[in-house]
Amino acid sequence: METNLHSKSSAELATPTLCRGCVFLSNPFPECYCMNMTSFNISRMLSYCTGDYKLCVIYCNNIEGKN
């Protein structure tokens, strides 16, 4: 059985897919998980900074301050 990974070309596999990350990822706050890389924060960084950032407490606190 062929998976989607095998059906993609090498150009498609080489293209970065990090396009839905947190809007603050390019300019993070000092308290952001990506700024404090510890073994405790790695899973949070992967979960929030690159994925479900709208569920992140740090994101929510800072986005409320912008509105």
N, C-alpha and C positions, 0 to 999 in steps of 0.2 A: 504494500500500500504506500503510495507516494504522499508525503506531507507537503504543506505549503512552503516549507523551507527549501525542499528539493526542487520545487517548481519555479523558484525565483532566480533571476540572473545574478551574476556576481556584482553588477552595478547596483541592483536593488538591495542586495545584502550589505553593500558598503555604504549606502546612503544612511546618514544618521536619522534616527526616528524620534529624537528628543525634541518634539515640537509642541508638546502640550504641558510643558513644565510650568512651574510657578512663575508669575510675572515678575517676582522679586529675585529670581534666580540669577539674573545678570547683574543685579545691584542689591545683594542681600543685606539684611539688617544684622547687627552684631549677634543677636540672639538666635538667628536662623540656624537650623540643624546643619546646613551645609557649611556654615562658618565654624562650627564646633564639632569637628569630626572625631568622635570618640566611639568606642565599640557600642556604647549605649545608644548613640544617635544615628548610627549607620542605617538601621532599619527604618527609622523615622524619616531620614533624609530620602531614602529610596521610595518610601511610601508617599510622603507629602510633597517634597520638592520636585519630583519627577512625575507625579501622578495625581493623587487626590488632594491637591493643594488647597482646595476650597474647604476642606475639613480640618486644616491645620490651624491650631490656636494662634500661632504667630502671624499667619496670613490674615486671619479674621480680625485680630486686634489692629493690625496695620492698615488693612483696607478700610476699616471703619473710620480710622483717623484721616483717611484721604477724602472721604465723602462729606 
